[in-house]
Amino acid sequence: MVRLENPRPLTPEELEAYGRDGFAIVENLLTPAEVTALQDRVREYTHGDRSTEKLWIQTEPRVTRGEMKVDHPGDGIRKIGGLVEGDDLYNDLGKHPNIVGVIQQILGSDIKMFRNAMLLKPPEVGSQKGMHQDSPYWSIAPMDLCSCWYAVDTAMEENGCMGVLPGGHKRGPLPHVRVTDDFVVDENAYSFDEMILAPIPAGGGLFFHSLLPHYTAPNQSDRWRRAIALSYMSARSTYTGGGEGPEYYPISGKSFEGCVR
């Protein structure tokens, strides 16, 4: 497992390890002051008076169905989408050179953002996200995107850090099935015994291939676990859904005729 202590370019050996394992962990991507500012900003959205009008919000399904009560509406939020496009601090994060520099090493210099989503696990509320791969959800070819799962809070086993299947991206898209509130890899296609946990301190990131099977446990602690998934693709990728496709947020380099807009 590649775990770097300081932001710097990946060495050839580290890039080789990413190709083998499907992920790499880089700590200290941001300064402590930048980490605190991002923590405070998301709190303004969930528990303050900062407008969420231009953002996409998903509530915990159990809260939506009335199966679970929370003290404050913000304690029931599961996802926030659109922060990179709509918030100055998170826009800086999505284009941060310590993050984009690693992405460019993996994907090349011409980059667009496929999506960004804040993933929240409120204390004793946040539910699990079952084992899955990202690319089977996404209408992009080739299935070779790279995400930075940036830890806004320190992610540990107790509050739902990431678990991954090293090398699982080399198996291609695995069969997925619908279950309650989720779309997960068929349990016959893998073994949980293969999984390793990837705890990350606040300010660090897990860079991972879009076919890497990954999972997060429910938050059974009294501490928040907030992370934002910043998902990038080569500007030479193509949209495989119906119609012309959306216009994706540019990060670096050029666009190409016949490729994602």
Order of alpha helices (4+ residues) and beta strands (2+ residues): beta-alpha-beta-alpha-beta-alpha-beta-alpha-alpha-alpha-beta-beta-beta-beta-beta-beta-beta-beta-beta-beta-beta-beta-beta
